[in-house]
Amino acid sequence: CRSSRDGGITTWGNVYIKGVHFDGYYEDSVENAIMGGAIYVAKDGAVPQLAISNSLFEHFKAKTWGGAISATGLGTNVSIASSTFESNLVHDTSDGTGGGAVFASGGVQLTVDDTTFVSNAGTGGGAVSLLSSNPSIDPTCGDFTSCTFESNLATYSPPNPNEPGGAIYSKNSFVALKSSNFTANKASKGGGLYVEFANGVENNSPVTLESTVFDKNIAD
C-alpha cells in the first residue's frame, strides 16, 4: 500500500470498516504515503464519516500526518472501536506534522473506544495528534474512552524522545479522556499528553479527565 497521499484508501464519503487487518510492511527508507499511511479522509462538500471496529493497523509509515490514518475537515466524523494501532510511524520534522498512528485536524470529531495504541512514533504526538488553526472556528475534538496508550514515542529521530506528546499531542483542540491508561510513553515534554491552547476562548476547557491513569511516562 503506497501512494502520494494514502497507502490504501482515500475517501470524501462514508466508509465502514470492520474486522480488517491493515499491514503497511514499510521498509526503513520507503513511506506508505505522505499522509495517512492506510487511510486518508477529508471533507469535500458533504460531511464524511469513517467508522472502524475490530481492526488492526500496523507497520505503516507516513511522511507528514498520520502514520495510519489522516483525517481533516470541519465536522468530519471518525469513530474507532475495539481496534489496535501498533508500530506506525510519522517521521517528518516540520512544524505541524505528527500523529504516529492517527492525525485529525481542521474540525474533525474523533471518537475512540476500547482501542490500544502501542509502540507508535511521530513528531508532535507519538500515537495521536489533534490540530486546529482556531478553536473558535474549526475545533478538532478527540474523545477517548477505555483506551490504552503504551510505549509510544514523540520523536523525529528514534529512539530519542525529542518531540512533545508521547501519546497525544493537542494544539488548539479539545481532548476528553475517560477510563483510559497511559503507560511508558516518552516525549521531550508531556510524556503522556501535551496540550497547547490559544488564549481568548471562553467557557471551554481543552482537557477533560475522568478515571484515567498516567504511569511511568517520561518527559526528557
N, C-alpha and C positions, 0 to 999 in steps of 0.2 A: 504494500500500500504506500505509494509515493506519488506526490504531485506538488505543484507550486503552492496550493492553498491547503487542501486537506488530503490526508492519506487515503481515506476510504469514502466518506460521504460528505457532500455539500448540499445544504438544504435551505430554502427560504419558505418552506411549508411545514407540514406536520409529519413527524417521524416517530414511530413507536418501536422500541427495541426491547426484546425480552429473551433472556437465556442465550446470549451471543458471546462468544469468546473472540475478542479483537487482540491480535498479536502483531506488533509492528516489526519485530525482528530487526531492529535497526542495527547498523554497523556504526562503529565509533565515528567515522567520517561522513556518514550518509544520513540525511534527515528524511523522515517520512513526509514532512511538509514544512512550509514556512510558518503556518498557523493551523492549529487543530490537527494533530498527527493522525487521528482516526476520524473525527467529525468536526465540521465547521457549519455553524448555523447562524443566520443573520436575517434581520427584518428587511423586507423589500415590499412595502405595501401592507399586506395582511400580516398580523402578528403570528409568528411561527411558534410551534410547540415541539419540544424534543422530550420524549418520555423514555427513560431507560430503567429496566429492572432485571435483577438476577443475571447480571453480565460482568465480564471481566475485561479490563483494559490493561495490557502490559506491554512493556518494551517499545513504547512509541517515543519518537524524538521530533520536536518541532524547533524551529529557529527562534521565533519571537513570542508567540502566545499559545498557551495550552498544549502541553505535550500530547495529550489525548483528545481533549475537547476544547474548542474555542467558540464562544457564543457572544453575539453583540446585537444591539438594537433595543430601543425603548419598548418595554412590555414583553419582549421575547421570554417565553416560559421554558425553563429547563428543569425537569424533575428526574432525580436519580434515586433508586431504592434498591436495597439488598444487593449491592454490587461491590466490586473491588477494583482499585486502581493501584497498580504495582509497577515500580521501576520505569516510570515515564520521566521524560526529561525535556526541559527548555534550556537553551544554552546561550542565547544572545545576551550581550552585556549592556545593550542600550536602555536608556531610561524608559520606564513604562512597559517593559516586557516582563513576562513571567507566567507563573501558573504551571508547575511541573506536570500536573495532571489536568487541571481544569482552569480555564480563564473565562471570566464573564465581565462584560463592560457595556457602557452606554445605556443602562437601564434594564438590564436582564434581571429577571426574577428567578433565582436559583434555589431550588428546594431539594435537600439531600437527606435521606433517611436510611438508617441501618446500613451504612456503607463504610468501607475500610479504605484508607489511603496509606500505603506503606512503601517506603524506600523510593519516593519520587523526589526529583530535584529540579530547581528552577531559580532564575533570578526573580526577586520580588514574589515570594510565595513558593515554597518548596512543593506543596501539593496544590493549593488553590490561590488564585489571585482575583480580587474583585476591584474594579476600577470604574469611577465616574468622573467626568470632567467637572460637573456641577451637581451636587446632591439635591439641589432645589429643582433642577430641570430634568436630569436623567439619572435618578437614583438607582444604582445597582444594589440588589439585596441578596444576601446569602443566608439561608435558613437551614441549620444543620441539627438533626435530632438523632440520637443514638448512633453517632458516628465515632470511628476510631482513626486517629492520626498518629502514626508511629514511624519513627526513624526517617522522617522527611528532612530535606536539606535545602536551605536557601543559599544558592551559590552560583558563581559564574566560572568556577574552576574547582570541580570536585577533587578531593573530598573536603575542601576548605569552606567553612561556614561564613562567607563574606558578603551576604546579601540579607535584607530584613525579611522576617516572617517565615520561620522554619516550616510551619504547617500552612498557615493562612496569612496572606498579605492583603490588607484592605485600604484603599485610598478613596476618600470621599464617598464611601459606600456604607451599607448597613449590614451588620452581622448579628445573627441570633444563634446561640449555642445552647442546646438542651440535652442533658443526659449523654454527653459525649466525653471522650478521653483523648488527651494529648500526651504522648509519651515519647521521650528521647528524640524529639525533633531539635534541629540545630539551625542557628542563624547568627548573623552579626548583631542583630537587635531583634528582640521578640522571638525567643526560641520556639514558642508555640504559636503565638499570634502577634502580629504587628498591625497597628491601626494608625492611619494618618487621615485627619479630617479637617476640612476647611472651617474657619470661623464664620459666624453670622447665620448659621442655620438654626432657627429657634424651634423649641419644643420637640427636638429629636435627639435621641442618644444613638451614637454609631454602633454601640455594642450592647447586647443583652445576653446575660449569662444565667443559666439555671442548671443546677445539679451536674456541673461539668468539672472534670478533674484534669489538672495540669501537673505532670510528674516527670522529673528528670529531663526536662527540656533545657537546652543550653543556648545562651547568648554569649558569643565570644568576641 
